[in-house]
Amino acid sequence: MLQRALSAMPAHEISGRICCISPAIVSVTGLSKVVSIGDLVTVASTSGRTLAQVASIDQDLVNINLVSSHQRIELGHTVTVRGGAFTISPDTSWKGRVLNALGQPIDNAGSIVAGTDKIFIDRRSPPALGRQRLGRQMTTGVKAVDLFTPICAGQRMGIFAGSGVGKSTLLSMLSRSPSFDVVILALVGERSREVREFLDDTLGARRSSVIAVVATADETPMMRKMAPFTAMSIAEYFRGQGGQVLLIVDSLTRFAHATRELALAAQEPPVARGYPPSVFSDLPRLLERAGTGEGDDGAITAMISVLVDGDDHNDPIADAVRGILDGHIVLDRAIAAQGRFPAIDPLISISRLASKLRTAEQSQLVGQFVNLISRFEDSKDLRALGGYKPGADATLDRAVSLVPRIYEAMKQSSGDPPVTNIFETLLTTLSGT
């Protein structure tokens, strides 16, 4: 399939020769004056041709990143210039399909229909003053999200958590929201075993409106880096048709790891815990493309998973992404250990647009809930030691009475139906107990 795609591309009679091969970078002579960074080239291998992209250019050498690692290449093999950056041609018939980072089907369901427009997977975001204002609230159906971190159309939210705390489960619950016309799912660096389970078991009936772009952990760093850009380009296509698009990226951290691997192989110096500067420029270049569009365009609402290394929420990637996004949902391992799922910590989870989405009464009610939860958690050690005496502090008494019921009301499993009106549901639950 890759061979057919390469054959259809317009070839040029400009070529060079491989002079150096390393695990992540291949050096080529003879192309320095005819290529630009990001241009595509094809590499002759013993089993055919494989695709690569120009990573850096020296006076005499061009360094390229191979898209596939399965072909055997040798010194002296020919590298042919194809010209231009990588493009895809999305179509509405792609719904329900599973693609790789090159936009090719990998679900054994036949070929896909190419759309009429070619879209560069790495392109600029809409101009700041040309974008629409953020739209109406999007009901996710996840009670804890709709209550503490409400989301509007075109908002970009991060889900921050360590491994095994429930990020993927929460993302699958969000994907079932009826507020979106299409879901674009980018699985970056996932285990091969989990991809099939996530698509078949977790998405369930929603599968027909989901387009999945998959780059598993064993694929090349080039494929893992390209996957979110490909998914974003597909989301932009549906936004351009006026659709409400949910873009899910799981996880952005593995995208950053792939970018770091490629940058370090190109001898870019590390600046923060091994991450080179290009990682921190690639993050906004990708994430700023989400959001509202221009004119009559729809909106891309992005839910971005961030795998927090060692549960350190101040690691460089988590810290940089928080500054780009419009809010963050933090999953806490201690909450998960108590069996409360989704394990969202309402005290440090923030939606920067919450004040625009709630009424004054709703804002006051949520503020009271957060205050009670804070008092309840702060007094945990005091209550464990038996130092709490009812009647001494009216606010603490109310927290001890209400917070466990709030926690119980916020519990929700992946099999539970979405909740359409969280305030009505919560008040009914609290008043009925």
N, C-alpha and C positions, 0 to 999 in steps of 0.2 A: 504493500500500500504506500509506504514511504517512497519506494522506487517510482511508482506511477506519478506521485505528486511531484517528485523531482524532475521526471521526464517532461511534465507539462510546463515547467518553468522555462522562460526564455533564456537560452544559454549564450554566453559570450565566448569569444575565442581568446580570452586572456587567462593565463594560468601561471602558476608557480610550482615550486617543488618543496616537499617536506624536508627540513634539515635537522629538526630536533623534535623528539617526542617525550612528553612527561605525562604522568597520570591525569592531569587536568588541562594541560595546555599543549598545543602542537604549534611549532614555529615553522613558518613558510618563507622562502626567499622569492623575490621577483614580483611581489604584489604591493610593495609599500606605497607606490605613487598612484595606484589605480583603485584603491578601496578606502572606505571610511569605516569608522567604528560602528558596529551594528549591522554591516552588510553581510549578506549570506554568501557562502561559498559551498561547493561540493568537493568532497575528498574521495579520490579513487582508492578503494580498498581491494583486498583479495577476493571479496565476495560481492563487489558492486560499488555503488556510490553511497556516501553518507553525507548528511547535512552538517554544517558547522557555521559559526558566526564569528565575525571579527571582534576580538576583545581589545587588542591594543596594537599600535603601529609604531615601529622604530624606523630608523633611517634605512636599515637593510632587511629587517625582519617584520613579519606580521604574525601576531599570536592569535590563534583561533581556538574556540571552545567547541568540542564535538557534541552534537545532540545525542548521538547514540554511542555506546561503548562496546557494542557487540561485534562490530566489524574490525577485522585485523588490518591495520595500516602499517606501512613500512617507510623507512627513509627513501626519499626519491620519488614517492608517489605524487601524482599530479593533483593540484588544488585549483579548481576552476571558479572564476568569479561569476556569480549569478546576479549580483546587483540588487541594491535596495534591501530594506529590512523585511522581516517576516510579516505576512498578512494572512488573514482568514476571511471567509465569506459566510457569515452566519445566515441561517434561515429559520423561519418559524417551525419547520418540520423537525428541527433538532430537539424539540421537547421530548423528554423521556429517554434520550440517548446518553451514552457515556463516551467521552472523548479523551484523548491524550493531550499533552500540552501543545501539540502541533495542530489540534483541531481535527484529528482523524478518529474515526470510531474504533472502539476496542471492546464493544459489547457483543460481538458476533451476531449483530442484527442487520447486517447488510451495509451497503454504502449510504452516505448521506447526500442530501441535495445541497449544492453550493448556491448561496445567495447571489444576487446581482451586484452587490457592492463589496469591494475589497477593503478591509479595515486593517490598518497597521496595529499590531498588538501593543506596541509601545508608542503612544502618541500623547499629545498634550491634553490636559483637562480643559473643560469649557472656561472661557474668560470669567473672572470673578464678577464683573458688573453685568455680564450677559446672562448669568444664571437666574432662574426663578427663585423666589423666596421659598423657604421650606414649607411643606404642606401640612395636611391634617394629621391627626394622631392615627397611628397604625396599631390596631389591637393585635397583640401577638398571641393572646390566649394563655400565656404563662402568667399566673397570678402575681408572683413576686416581681416580675419585670414590669407589668402594667401598673402595679401599685407604686413601687419605689423608683423605677427608672423608665418612665414612659418614653415611647419612641414615636417620632413623626416621620412622614414620608421624606426620604432623602437624607435622613440622619445616618451618621456613621458611629457605631458603637463597638467597643472592644469587650471581649470576654476574657478576663485574666485569671489564670489558675495554674497550679502545678499539675503534674501528671496524675491521672486517676481520680480526679475530683468531680468529673461530670461535665466537662466542656462539650464533648461530642453529643452527649444525651440532651443537653440544653439546646444545642444548635439544631438537633433533629426536632425538638418540640417547637422551636421558632419557625422551622421550615413548613410546619403544618398550618400556619396562620392563614385564614381565609382572606386576609387583606391584600395579598399579593397575587398578581397575574401569573408570574413565572418565578422560579427559584433557580439561580445559578450557583452551583456548589463547586468549590475548588478544594480538593483534598490534596494537600501538599505534604510529601514525606510520610504518608501514613503507611502502616503495615499492610501488606498485600491481603492478609487474612481479614482485616477489618473493613476493607473497601466493599466487598460483596455483602457482608453482614449489614453495614450501614445502609447500603442502597436497598437491599431486599427487605430487611427486617425493620429498620428504624424508620425509613421514609414511608413505607407501606403504600397506601392508596394515593399519596401525593406524588409518587414516582413519575406519573405521566406528565407532570408539569415542571419537572426538574431536569436541568441539563447539568451533568456532572463532568468536571474536568479533573482528571486524576493523574498525579505523578507520584508514584510510590517511593518508599525510602531507598529502594535498590536502584532507582534510575539515576541518570547522570545529574550533577548539580545544574547543568544547563536546562534540563527538562523541569526540574523542581523550581528553578527561577522563572521559567516561562509560564508555568501553569496559572499563577494568579493573574498575569497580564492577559493571557488568553481568555480566562473567565471574565475579567473586567471588560474586555472588548466585546464579548457576547452579551454581557449585561448592557453595555452602551447601545448595542444594536436594538435591543428590545425597548430601552428607554427612548430611543429615537422614534419608535413607533407609538409613543405615548403610554407605554405600559408601566405599571407599578412593579418594580423588580426587587427581589430580595437576593442580595449577593452574600454568600457565606464563604469565608476563607478559613480553612482549618489545616494548618495553622500558619500564621504570619511569621512565627519564630523560625519555622523550618525553611521558609522562603529566605529569611535573613541568613540562616546558616549556609544555604546554597550560594547566596550572593557573596558571603564572606569567603567561602571556599574558592570561588572563581577569582575573586579580587586578590586574595593572597597568592594564588598560583600565578597571577599576572604581576606579582611583586609589588603590590600596593601595600604601603606600611600600615600596620594596625595602630589604632589610636585609643580604643576603649575596650578592654577585656578581649583583645584579639579581633575586634571588628574594625575594618578599614573605613575611611570616610565615605566611600561610595555606597555603603549599606545605608547610611543615614540620609543620603540624597535619594536613593531608590525608594525608600519608604513613602515619603510624601508624593513622589512622582507617581506611585501606584495609587495611594489612598485618595489623593485629591481628585482623581477621576470619578469617584463615586459621588453621589448626591443628586441634586436636581440638575436638569438640563436647560437648554435654551428654548425660548418660544413655546411651542405646544408639546415639547418633550415631556415624558413622564419623569420618574425619579428612581434612582438606585439607592435603596436602603441597605447599608452594609453592616453585617455582623462579623467582626473580625476576631478570630480566636488567637490569643497570645499565650503560648506555653511559657510559664514563668520558671526559669531555671532555678532549681533548689528552693522554690517558694520565695525567692527574693524578688519582691515587686518593684525594686529599684534597680534591677539590672538594666544595662544600656538600652536594649530593645524595648522593654516594657516602658521605660521612662520616655523614650523618644515617641513611641506610638501614642501614649496618653496625651502628649502635647499636640498630636495631629488630629485625633478623633474628637467627636462631639459628646463623649461620655464613656464611662467604663463600668462594667459589671464585674465584681470581684467574687470569685468562688473561694470559699475558705475550707481548708482541710479539716479543721476542728468541727465545723458545722456538718460536714459530710460524715464525720465519725459519729455524730449523734443521730444519724439516720434521717436528717432533714434535707430533702432534695426538692428542687435544685438548691444547692448549698450557697445561696447568694447572701453576702454580708451587706445588709441594708445601710450600715453605718458608714461604709467607705465606698459604696457604689453610687455613682453620680450620673444623671442625665442633665447635660447643660441646657436642655430645652424644656425641662420639666415645668418651669414657671409659665411657659407659654401654652402649655397643653392642659393644665389643670385650672379649674375654677378656684376662686378665693377660698370657698368652703373645703374643697378637696385638698388644697395646699395646706390649710390649717389642720385638717385631719391627719394627713401624712406627717406633718411636722410633729404632732402630738405622738403619733406612733413611734417615730424615730427617737423622740425624747424618752419615751417609756422604755424602749429597747435599750437605749444607752444606759439608763439608770439600772435596768435589770442586769445587764452584763457587767457594769461596774461594781455591783454589789454581790457578784457571784461568790467571791472568796468570803465575804462577810457572812453570807447566808450559809455557806458550807461549814463555817466554824461555829454556827449557832448564835452569831451576834445580832441577827435581825430580830427585832421585836415589833410585831404588828401594832399600829397606832402611833408610833413615834414619828413617822414620816408619811404623810398622806400620799405624796407622789410615788414613793417606793411601794406603798401598799397597793396602789393602783397598778403599778408595773408588775408586781408579783402576781396580781390577779389576772391581768389582761395579756401580758406578753406570751405566756405559754399557749394561750388560745390563739393569738395571732400567728405564732409559729406553726401551730397545728393547721390553721386555716391556709397557710401558704404552702403546705406540702403538696406536691404534685408529681406524679410519675409520668413516664413517657406514654403510658397507655391511657391516661385520663383525657377526657375530651377538653378542648380549649374552652376557657371562660371568657365570655363576651363583655361582661360588666363587672369589673373587679370590686368596685365600691359597693354595689348592691349585694354582691355575693358575700363580701367580708362582713358588712354590717348585719346581714341576715344570720351569718354564722355566729357572730359575737353576741347578738341579742337573743339567739335561740339556745344558748348554752347556759 
